[in-house]
C-alpha cells in the first residue's frame, strides 16, 4: 500500500453536452498527482479550469470518466455506494464556502453530528477542545442563525477537527468571508495539515494559496504548473501565465 493519502492517475472527467446530439464537454483532461501525509495542497487556476471538479473527483463526491483515484490505498472505482460513504464518513472531512451547518442545531450539536451519524462516540471533551481550537467556547449553544459568517465557518472547521479525519477537502473556504476573518480561517486550515493529516484546498485567493506546501495551477483541465512554498506574487504570476498560455 502506498504511503500517499491520495493518488490520482490520468484522471479525466467530462459532462454531458446540451442536447441529444451534443458531444460531451471535457473538464479534466488527464491529471496525475499525489498528496502526502501532512501536506496542505492548494489548487488554483482561471475560472473554468476544473478546480472544483478535480476536488470533488478526488473526494469521491463526483464520478470521474476515466483514470483512477486511490484514497488511503482504496481505489474509489471499486467501492460501492455504501463503502464510499463509509470511507468519507470515517476518514474525510469537508469544509465548503456554504458552511453546510444544520440551522436547528447549536454549534456544539453541529460539531458532534458527524460522530453521531457514524455511530461513533465523541466525548464532551473532544467537542469542547474542537470549539476551543477555533475560539468558539462561548458560542457553543448558539445556532447558526445567531452566528456571523466567520463564526459559522469556524464551526464547520471545529466539526472537522472533532472528526479527526485523515484528509480534509476545502472548496473556497474563505470565499464568503471578509479578509481578516478569511485569514483566521486559513490559519486554522494550515494547522489542520499536521502529522498524518492532509488538506486539499481549492481557492481563488493567492494569499491563501501561498500558505500551502504545494500549489497546483490548473488550466483547461490539466496541471499547467506546480509551485513549492511560493509567495503570493509567484502564485499570481503562475495563474496569469496559465490564463495567457497558448
RODO-2510 file (C-alpha; in nm, 4 decimals, decimal comma):
residues 246
     n   res          X          Y          Z
     1     x     0,0000     0,0000     0,0000
     2     x     0,1326     0,3423    -0,0924
     3     x     0,2021     0,5920     0,1858
     4     x     0,0408     0,8688    -0,0185
     5     x    -0,3047     0,9597     0,1104
     6     x    -0,4343     1,0383    -0,2386
     7     x    -0,3095     0,9065    -0,5709
     8     x    -0,4725     1,0087    -0,8999
     9     x    -0,3551     0,8789    -1,2375
    10     x    -0,4656     1,0057    -1,5797
    11     x    -0,7866     1,1361    -1,4270
    12     x    -1,0435     1,2625    -1,6768
    13     x    -1,3948     1,3977    -1,6380
    14     x    -1,6499     1,5025    -1,8976
    15     x    -2,0029     1,6306    -1,8554
    16     x    -2,2865     1,5561    -2,0980
    17     x    -2,3381     1,8166    -2,3679
    18     x    -2,6604     2,0108    -2,4041
    19     x    -2,8976     1,8359    -2,6423
    20     x    -2,9070     1,4775    -2,7641
    21     x    -2,6544     1,5234    -3,0436
    22     x    -2,4092     1,7299    -2,8403
    23     x    -2,0671     1,5888    -2,7645
    24     x    -1,9546     1,5504    -2,4008
    25     x    -1,7812     1,8552    -2,2535
    26     x    -1,4337     1,7701    -2,1193
    27     x    -1,3471     1,9293    -1,7848
    28     x    -1,0441     1,7297    -1,6677
    29     x    -0,8028     1,6161    -1,9350
    30     x    -0,5775     1,3612    -1,7655
    31     x    -0,4458     1,4655    -1,4244
    32     x    -0,1859     1,2720    -1,2281
    33     x    -0,0990     1,3756    -0,8719
    34     x    -0,0213     1,2591    -0,5209
    35     x    -0,0984     1,4079    -0,1808
    36     x     0,1342     1,3081     0,1010
    37     x     0,0621     1,2926     0,4756
    38     x     0,0917     1,6308     0,6465
    39     x     0,0651     1,8345     0,3260
    40     x    -0,1512     2,1364     0,2562
    41     x    -0,2072     2,1369    -0,1199
    42     x    -0,3801     2,4316    -0,2881
    43     x    -0,5472     2,4069    -0,6279
    44     x    -0,5719     2,7327    -0,8214
    45     x    -0,6343     2,8429    -1,1779
    46     x    -0,8522     3,0563    -1,4046
    47     x    -1,2304     3,0247    -1,3904
    48     x    -1,3433     2,7094    -1,5695
    49     x    -1,0076     2,5356    -1,5326
    50     x    -1,1620     2,2401    -1,3454
    51     x    -1,0549     2,3184    -0,9878
    52     x    -1,3726     2,2222    -0,8032
    53     x    -1,4409     1,9275    -1,0336
    54     x    -1,0959     1,7903    -0,9543
    55     x    -1,1560     1,8323    -0,5816
    56     x    -1,4930     1,6561    -0,5992
    57     x    -1,3476     1,3671    -0,8005
    58     x    -1,0629     1,3238    -0,5518
    59     x    -1,3112     1,3284    -0,2637
    60     x    -1,5438     1,0735    -0,4231
    61     x    -1,8265     1,3259    -0,4487
    62     x    -1,8204     1,3221    -0,8289
    63     x    -1,7686     1,0219    -1,0550
    64     x    -1,4767     1,0572    -1,2926
    65     x    -1,4853     0,9410    -1,6533
    66     x    -1,1559     0,7518    -1,6734
    67     x    -0,8268     0,7075    -1,4963
    68     x    -0,8036     0,6180    -1,1298
    69     x    -0,8234     0,7725    -0,7834
    70     x    -0,6995     0,5996    -0,4712
    71     x    -0,7781     0,7410    -0,1254
    72     x    -0,5996     0,5842     0,1707
    73     x    -0,4975     0,2994    -0,0546
    74     x    -0,8524     0,2241    -0,1708
    75     x    -0,9426     0,2528    -0,5376
    76     x    -1,2618     0,4602    -0,5480
    77     x    -1,3850     0,2856    -0,8632
    78     x    -1,4067    -0,0459    -0,6756
    79     x    -1,6204     0,0899    -0,3919
    80     x    -1,9971     0,0618    -0,3851
    81     x    -2,2112     0,3495    -0,2662
    82     x    -2,2131     0,2260     0,0953
    83     x    -1,8389     0,1641     0,1114
    84     x    -1,7680     0,5025    -0,0456
    85     x    -1,9975     0,6761     0,2027
    86     x    -1,8262     0,4927     0,4894
    87     x    -1,4827     0,5982     0,3643
    88     x    -1,5891     0,9635     0,3530
    89     x    -1,7720     0,9420     0,6854
    90     x    -1,4837     0,7812     0,8734
    91     x    -1,1751     0,9300     0,7113
    92     x    -1,2614     1,2513     0,5254
    93     x    -1,3626     1,5995     0,6392
    94     x    -1,5176     1,8716     0,4243
    95     x    -1,5127     2,2498     0,4534
    96     x    -1,7206     2,4379     0,1957
    97     x    -1,7953     2,8024     0,1289
    98     x    -2,1616     2,7389     0,2168
    99     x    -2,0706     2,6124     0,5702
   100     x    -2,3344     2,3287     0,5478
   101     x    -2,4488     2,3592     0,9090
   102     x    -2,7871     2,2358     1,0334
   103     x    -2,9852     2,5521     1,1225
   104     x    -3,1850     2,3876     1,4021
   105     x    -2,8763     2,2578     1,5855
   106     x    -2,6437     2,4507     1,8137
   107     x    -2,2753     2,4918     1,7337
   108     x    -2,1954     2,2103     1,9757
   109     x    -2,4563     1,9813     1,8195
   110     x    -2,3296     2,0593     1,4687
   111     x    -1,9757     1,9702     1,5737
   112     x    -2,0938     1,6440     1,7308
   113     x    -2,3187     1,5463     1,4381
   114     x    -2,0667     1,3567     1,2165
   115     x    -1,9736     1,1255     1,5042
   116     x    -2,3419     1,0593     1,5722
   117     x    -2,4047     0,9802     1,2063
   118     x    -2,1050     0,7464     1,2045
   119     x    -2,2309     0,5863     1,5269
   120     x    -1,9063     0,6716     1,6980
   121     x    -1,8701     0,8188     2,0428
   122     x    -1,7390     1,1740     2,0601
   123     x    -1,6642     1,2743     2,4166
   124     x    -1,7704     1,6091     2,5593
   125     x    -1,4012     1,6887     2,5948
   126     x    -1,3411     1,6244     2,2237
   127     x    -1,6219     1,8640     2,1289
   128     x    -1,5055     2,1227     2,3829
   129     x    -1,1484     2,1012     2,2552
   130     x    -1,2623     2,1431     1,8926
   131     x    -1,4690     2,4517     1,9756
   132     x    -1,1842     2,5934     2,1834
   133     x    -0,9426     2,5385     1,8960
   134     x    -1,1497     2,7708     1,6768
   135     x    -1,2213     3,0221     1,9528
   136     x    -1,5918     2,9454     1,9947
   137     x    -1,6180     2,8141     2,3505
   138     x    -1,8587     3,0954     2,4398
   139     x    -2,0776     3,0272     2,1323
   140     x    -2,1266     2,6547     2,1853
   141     x    -2,5015     2,6821     2,2424
   142     x    -2,5735     2,9347     1,9666
   143     x    -2,7456     2,8213     1,6481
   144     x    -2,6018     2,9109     1,3043
   145     x    -2,8504     3,1948     1,2573
   146     x    -2,7078     3,3580     1,5690
   147     x    -2,3503     3,3429     1,4410
   148     x    -2,1595     3,5534     1,1895
   149     x    -2,0367     3,4017     0,8657
   150     x    -1,6881     3,3697     1,0055
   151     x    -1,8163     3,2018     1,3197
   152     x    -2,0211     2,9565     1,1134
   153     x    -1,7124     2,8646     0,9134
   154     x    -1,5274     2,8147     1,2416
   155     x    -1,7993     2,5713     1,3489
   156     x    -1,7523     2,3857     1,0201
   157     x    -1,3795     2,3580     1,0890
   158     x    -1,4408     2,2538     1,4517
   159     x    -1,6628     1,9787     1,3138
   160     x    -1,3700     1,8571     1,1045
   161     x    -1,1264     1,8831     1,3962
   162     x    -1,3576     1,6748     1,6166
   163     x    -1,3819     1,4065     1,3455
   164     x    -1,0022     1,3752     1,3298
   165     x    -1,0109     1,2779     0,9607
   166     x    -0,7097     1,1713     0,7592
   167     x    -0,7916     1,4124     0,4754
   168     x    -0,9705     1,7484     0,4682
   169     x    -1,1130     1,8811     0,1418
   170     x    -1,1885     2,2550     0,1356
   171     x    -1,3650     2,4265    -0,1552
   172     x    -1,3283     2,8072    -0,1460
   173     x    -1,3484     2,8027     0,2366
   174     x    -1,2967     3,1803     0,2639
   175     x    -1,4964     3,2873    -0,0418
   176     x    -1,7868     3,4303     0,1622
   177     x    -1,5716     3,5910     0,4317
   178     x    -1,4018     3,9266     0,4769
   179     x    -1,0236     3,9420     0,4509
   180     x    -0,9473     3,9410     0,8230
   181     x    -1,1828     3,6532     0,9018
   182     x    -1,0630     3,4623     0,5980
   183     x    -0,7042     3,4928     0,7197
   184     x    -0,8024     3,3416     1,0539
   185     x    -0,9856     3,0537     0,8851
   186     x    -0,6846     2,9819     0,6643
   187     x    -0,4590     2,9723     0,9690
   188     x    -0,6874     2,7072     1,1179
   189     x    -0,6686     2,5009     0,7983
   190     x    -0,2923     2,5431     0,7894
   191     x    -0,2717     2,3999     1,1407
   192     x    -0,5049     2,1151     1,0411
   193     x    -0,2436     1,9832     0,7967
   194     x    -0,0202     1,8243     1,0555
   195     x     0,1178     1,4800     1,1289
   196     x    -0,0589     1,2263     0,9092
   197     x    -0,3495     1,4559     0,8124
   198     x    -0,3523     1,6387     0,4792
   199     x    -0,5620     1,9270     0,3491
   200     x    -0,6532     1,9781    -0,0177
   201     x    -0,7967     2,3234    -0,0834
   202     x    -0,9426     2,4938    -0,3891
   203     x    -0,9080     2,8708    -0,3743
   204     x    -0,9033     3,1789    -0,5957
   205     x    -0,7129     3,3731    -0,3268
   206     x    -0,3395     3,3969    -0,3980
   207     x    -0,2665     3,4800    -0,0332
   208     x    -0,4474     3,1634     0,0716
   209     x    -0,2667     2,9518    -0,1860
   210     x     0,0698     3,0852    -0,0688
   211     x     0,0131     2,9209     0,2700
   212     x     0,0249     2,5792     0,1067
   213     x     0,3191     2,3432     0,0849
   214     x     0,2383     2,2912    -0,2826
   215     x     0,0237     2,4791    -0,5304
   216     x    -0,1196     2,3076    -0,8379
   217     x    -0,2073     2,5550    -1,1124
   218     x    -0,4778     2,4248    -1,3461
   219     x    -0,5563     2,5340    -1,7000
   220     x    -0,8184     2,3703    -1,9222
   221     x    -0,8402     2,0637    -1,7002
   222     x    -0,4665     1,9994    -1,6840
   223     x    -0,1932     2,0800    -1,4341
   224     x    -0,0160     2,3704    -1,6003
   225     x     0,2473     2,4164    -1,3290
   226     x     0,3338     2,3183    -0,9733
   227     x     0,4816     2,5519    -0,7115
   228     x     0,6510     2,4649    -0,3835
   229     x     0,6221     2,7062    -0,0875
   230     x     0,5570     3,0050    -0,3184
   231     x     0,4909     3,3695    -0,2399
   232     x     0,1563     3,5297    -0,3319
   233     x     0,3365     3,7068    -0,6165
   234     x     0,4600     3,3784    -0,7620
   235     x     0,1113     3,2261    -0,7382
   236     x    -0,0375     3,5277    -0,9162
   237     x     0,2285     3,5108    -1,1873
   238     x     0,1611     3,1387    -1,2384
   239     x    -0,2152     3,1930    -1,2698
   240     x    -0,1599     3,4823    -1,5123
   241     x     0,0719     3,2663    -1,7208
   242     x    -0,1866     2,9871    -1,7232
   243     x    -0,4511     3,2305    -1,8475
   244     x    -0,2357     3,3538    -2,1330
   245     x    -0,0649     3,0295    -2,2342
   246     x    -0,1388     2,9140    -2,5871
***
